Amino acid sequence: MLTWDKIDVANVPGELALLSGLVMWITSLPSIRRKVFEIFYYTHHLYSLFLFFFLLHVHISFFSLILPGVYLFLIDRYLRFLQSRRKVPLVSARILPCETIELNLSKSPGLSYGPLSIVFINVPSISSLQWHPFTVSSNSNMDQDHLSVIIKAEGSWSQKLYQMMSSPSCVERLHVSVEGPYGPTSAHFLSHEMLVMVSGGSGITPFISIIREVIYRRTTSGRPSPRLLLICAFKNSSNLSVLDLVLPISGTNSAISLLQLRIEAFITREKEPPTDAPKSLETIWFKPGNSDKPIYAVLGPSSWLWLGIIISTSFVMFLLLLGILTRYYIYPIDHNTDMVYSNLSRSLLNMLFICVSIFATSSVVELWNRKQRVMEAKQIQNMEMEPTPTTSSPGSWFYSADRELESLPHQPLIEAIITNVHHGARPDLKKLILECQGSSIGVLASGPREMRHDVATICSSGLAHNLQFESISFSW
């Protein structure tokens, strides 16, 4: 067990790799991952030690069996690192009375993503190490200049963020780091005749991006869109304010009137509607900076082409470096002396060449795309050099010189569409789903695992043959 053979299989690095893997596996258990996310996140950086010691354990010849996957992962990880180094400005924030906030981040119009995408967000002013994943609630077609995420103040990190945003002395400018967005590239669920969305609590977030996608399709192309039924369950009446986030910050209730949307909202812990008037939604607009840069795709609009170039050129570069090393250094030692070149050294040099090739080609491509973005930004800035209006408005934040706080009276969204609010009851999912009419009905469920299992049981019961179930699970 204490043998570290430089020629044959080495035992000690294999034991260290196994130990690293066991730590990652243990911290992946739901009881740890869901309650102490930071431990789960930090310990999973042990993957680097796992791969390193596994390489030293089996050497490069056997490590080559998993090299394609490791190679692509290293490219992706380095590109994510390059993206996360940029600080993205926060354009605005909408504060809800249910301790929920919507952050609107500046993004490039060329950055596109699909519904149900996620992003990893880091707020350096809270913690420079903590990264948290959130579902994207905006739509890249409808919201071309910003990306939105909805955050519920539940953990310590999100509570600090909510307190920072809701404080009267809120900062005038806030920057965050972003990785992503990542997610499905197609919205296949929009091909159904009707779409039933079942959510519990904050599980409504992914459905907001779906509704915005349907709004965009209806208002622009006029293509047929599915009828929508949103079944949502909340603990308290204050959580109903989340429905106001269905529309983007610049949207109006008239846009959603084009949809065939019905909402069935259930308040489980209150038997009667509250007698007090609901608190209004507050919007904070942040002061823009001259050096602010929006979220860009790391490799630009043609990311598939640049990614292919990185993969091919970096691998050719790796093969050339490996060939030169073998021909002029390893070959003379193996054939002209009585020594056998160490497999340990050979493995380390192979991995070094792989990393050098990936880092060099990825950095060159990223710098080229950054240069192109700077040139495009200058062109846009020159086009926008026009007299600015004398009065600033929250709808045009880039004309504003100061942070603004908007708390304007507006018609709640639940009053603008067909919404039935049920107090002191849980949704009868079987009745609501089986009553839906149509040749093809897509059923999406997002929320607690028990709820998703109940919806899956109804769809697979055979009582209706037009139901197609899909579970949306974000069990971070």
Sequence and secondary structure as in RCSB ss.txt:
>XXXX:A:sequence
MLTWDKIDVANVPGELALLSGLVMWITSLPSIRRKVFEIFYYTHHLYSLFLFFFLLHVHISFFSLILPGVYLFLI
DRYLRFLQSRRKVPLVSARILPCETIELNLSKSPGLSYGPLSIVFINVPSISSLQWHPFTVSSNSNMDQDHLSVI
IKAEGSWSQKLYQMMSSPSCVERLHVSVEGPYGPTSAHFLSHEMLVMVSGGSGITPFISIIREVIYRRTTSGRPS
PRLLLICAFKNSSNLSVLDLVLPISGTNSAISLLQLRIEAFITREKEPPTDAPKSLETIWFKPGNSDKPIYAVLG
PSSWLWLGIIISTSFVMFLLLLGILTRYYIYPIDHNTDMVYSNLSRSLLNMLFICVSIFATSSVVELWNRKQRVM
EAKQIQNMEMEPTPTTSSPGSWFYSADRELESLPHQPLIEAIITNVHHGARPDLKKLILECQGSSIGVLASGPRE
MRHDVATICSSGLAHNLQFESISFSW
>XXXX:A:secstr
     SSS  HHHHHHHHHHHHHHHHHTSHHHHTT HHHHHHHGGGHHHHHHHHHHHHHHHHHGGGHHHHHHHHH
HHHHHHHHHTSEEEEEEEEEETTTEEEEEEEB TT    TT EEEEE TTT SS  EEEEB S TTT SSEEEEE
EES SHHHHHHHHHHHSTT  S  EEEEEEEE  S  GGGGSSEEEEEEEGGGGHHHHHHHHHHHHHHHHT    
 EEEEEEEESSGGGGGGGGGGS TT  HHHHTTS EEEEEEESS SS  SS     EEEE    TT   B  TT 
TTHHHHHHHHHHHHHHHHHHHHHHHIIIIIHHHHHHSS    HHHHHHHHHHHHHHHHHHHHHHHHHHHHHHHHH
HHHHHHHHT S   SS  GGGGGG SS EEE      HHHHSEEEEEES    HHHHHHT  SS EEEEEES HH
HHHHHHHHHTSSS SSEEEEEE    
